Amino acid sequence: MKMSHKRNRIDPTLGDLIAIISDIALEHSADPKEAYELARLVLVQILKSASLRSENIDGHFSTSKHLH
C-alpha cells in the first residue's frame, strides 16, 4: 500500500484489497469455500461502488480510429 502525502489517505492496490478482505473472511468463517464467497461478494460491492463514483470513467469515446 502506498500513502498519499497530499491527501493523508492510504491508496491500496487491488491485490492489497483482495488479500485483506480474504484474510478477514477466513477469520470469520469455518469453511474456506464460504469465506472466499464472502470475500468475492465484498469485492464485487466495493468495485461496483468505486466505478459509480469514479471521475476517471467517461462514457464518451472517440469514434475516430486515429489518435488526435
N, C-alpha and C positions, 0 to 999 in steps of 0.2 A: 504494500500500500504506500502511496506517496501522499505527503502532506502538502497542501496548498498553503503557502505562507500568506498570500494576499487575503484569502477568504477565511482562513482559520478553520478549515474543514479537511477531512480525510477523503481522498479520491481512490477508493479501492478498485482493483481490476475485476473483471468478470470472474476470473479464476479465484481471486480472494473471496468474492461473494459466494461462489459455489462451495468452496472449502468451509467457510464459516457456517453457512446455512446447513450443509451436510453434517458437520460436527454437532451442531445444536440439535438437529433432528435425530441423530443417532443417540445422543444423550437422553432424549425424552421418549424413546421408543424401544420396546423389547425386540421388535422384529426389524432386521435391516431392510427388508423389502418395503415395509411400511414407512420406515424413516426416509428412504430415497424417494418414495412417492410424495411424502410430505415436503421434502426439500424441493422437489420438482414443482409442486403447486405454489410454494412460496416464491421461487424464482420466476415462474410464469407471471405471477401477480406483480412482482417488482418490475419486470421488464415491460409489462403492459402499461403500468403506471408511468414509468420513465418515458416511454415512447409518446404518450399523450401530452406530457409536459415539455418535451424536448424542443428547444429552439432550433436545433440542427435539422429537424425534419421539415422538408418543404415539398409540398405536393406538386410543385411546378417544375417540370423537366423540359429542357430544350428539345425540340423535335429535329434539330439540325444534327447531321452526322459528323459535323466538324466542330472542333473546339474553337471558340472565338477568343 
